[in-house]
Amino acid sequence: MGLTRILTLAGFAATLLAGTAYAEPVNLTLWHMEQPPHRVQRMKELLDEFNAAHPDIQVKQEPQSWGEIYAKAPAAFAAGNGPDLLFTIPDFTTVLKGIDAVVPVDDLVKDLDAKHGFVKATLAPYQYDDHVWAVPAYNMAISLWYRNSVLKAAGVEVPKTWSQWQAAAEKLSTDGKSGIGLPANKQLYTDQTVYSFMVNSGAADIYNADGSIAFDKPETVKAYDFYSKLAKLSPADNGTWTWGEAEACFANSTCGMILQFGVINTYDTQAEGDAADLGVAPVPHADDQSESATISYSNAIMLTTKDEAKQKAAKVFLTWLLEPANYGRFLTMEPGLFLPVTDDGAKADSFWNDKTVTKYKSQVETMIANSHTGKLFGFTTGKVFPSIGAISAQNVIAETLQHIVVDGQSAGDAVKAGQGRMSEVAKK
Amino acid sequence: MRRTLGQSLSLYGGLLLIALVIGLPFWWVLTGSIKLPKEIIQRVPTMVPQSFTLQHFEKLLQASDFPVYLLNSMVVALFSTAFTVLLALPAAYAFFRMEFPGRNALYKTILLAYAFPGVVVLIPLYGLFAKVGLIDSPVALVIVNVAFALPFSIWMMRSFLSSVPREIEEAAVVDGAPTLTILVRILMPLIAPGIASVAIFAFISSWTEYLFASVLIVSDARRTIPVGFAGIIGQYQIDWGLLLAGATAAIIPVVILFALVGRWFVSGLTDGAVK
């Protein structure tokens, strides 16, 4: 080999190496709504680890708030400075899909499903219009929380049906304490708890197949009627409650039972912290139903970039995140609240080795089992209608309850009015 | 005239009631921030703390970006206040003293700026700031804060200017003082309490502004207190101790600042105003 050829090859190799060395990494911006400091910190740890292992991809987080994201994200996309990856819940996805900001992730979800096995209930709210619109990330499902010692002292069993539930709540309502704490605020938490009753009376679907509203039916009336009876056994200030107030009511033992996504963290740090005494069960079902169901929110991650290189990089990141070794640490950014959406994630050591999850293992197992029966209003029929975003945003389900507990209407009249409101909102 | 016993009792009773209504929430927040978590949420609330801890403040300062939010809020509020005062004073003087076509109509319609809820202009403003590269910049917040504080500040300032006797200005004119000198050297010292009031109004408006700060700021490192704090609190699980410690920490700088600033302004009131 002549000197010229050697020098030419060496020069070519050097050029290639230099090109590689100076190649710009693909930068991804991730917007999520996990703002509490410990969640931001856990995300940082995970992203630092990913970025170190993938020098050609750099992911940075920009935490946002659920309160503003419905206005902020569309404005950001319209101005051309939206994120590349964005956390979501089902109704938010419909909003962004409506402005063409979301990229389908069919192939990625198919691969991840084959590898990890998605819980069907977590994927269903994102499968419509022949595509999958987001990759499920974590699940949250409402359960019934109580103290074993309190139920035992009152001589009541863990309720499974509505008649047992009412009897238990009445028996626990003594000495200035409330047998149960249910919200009656015009707010999302009330939407969620009321819908937990609806799915347990056979009123899960609020749409007909043609998109018309199917809210006004005997099963819905029955759910509202029963809810309003239990709401009378709740603290008088329940008209102002959000999740935090209900949790505090349970933690300070004023409420014998509550419906909540999770109370473990608060119970552990602000109440007794006795794992053996903390009880969790499926939401009781109507006496004429055979099994319990609940409301669940499958939180997911949308791909929101049209840049192909970024799309490819985002898929690498999402694949990495759902690997069991990483996924458990993602979920335990909020131990006892965020539940796995994959079969192997539910078995991952990285999840079960968390200190809090280990301590409350039986409770977390029950929560996971409950989450498999989860449904979400507007996402139960396999078809999704854009008006669900407005119905959810205007808290029409909670507003209907207020007609009963505040205005004194009958459940039948309130549900009829609720049907009218939903139809009106759907037309706009 | 001496007050009767009944009048005195009514007066002090009324004052005590007002003090309680104003002071109790502060007391509640302040004492709650140093209670142990169990005491904060216990069924029968305690007016006087039965426990003492600084754990909420430690968490606030060490595990969250609260100090960064505090600094950002301070910078945005101070600049917003300075620009509001600097613009409101000459504008108010122009409305008060200068003759120009449409003066009265313009003055009467200036408050129409408040007829539009902030949320209506939120999205257009976002697009506008995005075009000029001011998204995620404190400059955008200062511009918005000044724009929203200015109309009412002009109204306030004009009222203070109208309380200054015209003879003082005339004396300055006789001495040959130009308009700017009259405004800066004669009127400003006289309406110092008015300027302080406008400054306080502008500062608090900026300090508590949430809507625009939540949308125009994107990164955590540039958030102001109301937005950053809302994130710290969380949605499904509320750390009440952290919330109360954050509220206390957010109040203290404002109280200290205005205890000092307010006194300084008021002390110069009308000193040497009339020859």
Interface residues (C-beta under 8 A of the other chain):
Chain A: Q35 P36 P37 H38 V40 Q41 E62 P63 Q64 S65 W66 G67 E68 A71 K72 P74 A75 A76 A78 A79 G80 N81 M140 W243 G244 E247 A248 A251 N252 S253 T254 F261 G262 N265 T266 T269 Q270 A271 E334 L337
Chain B: P37 K38 I40 I41 Q42 R43 A63 S64 D65 V119 L122 I123 Y126 G127 A130 K131 I135 S214 V215 V218 S219 D220 V227 A230 G231 I232 I233 G234 Q235 Y236 Q237 I238 D239 W240
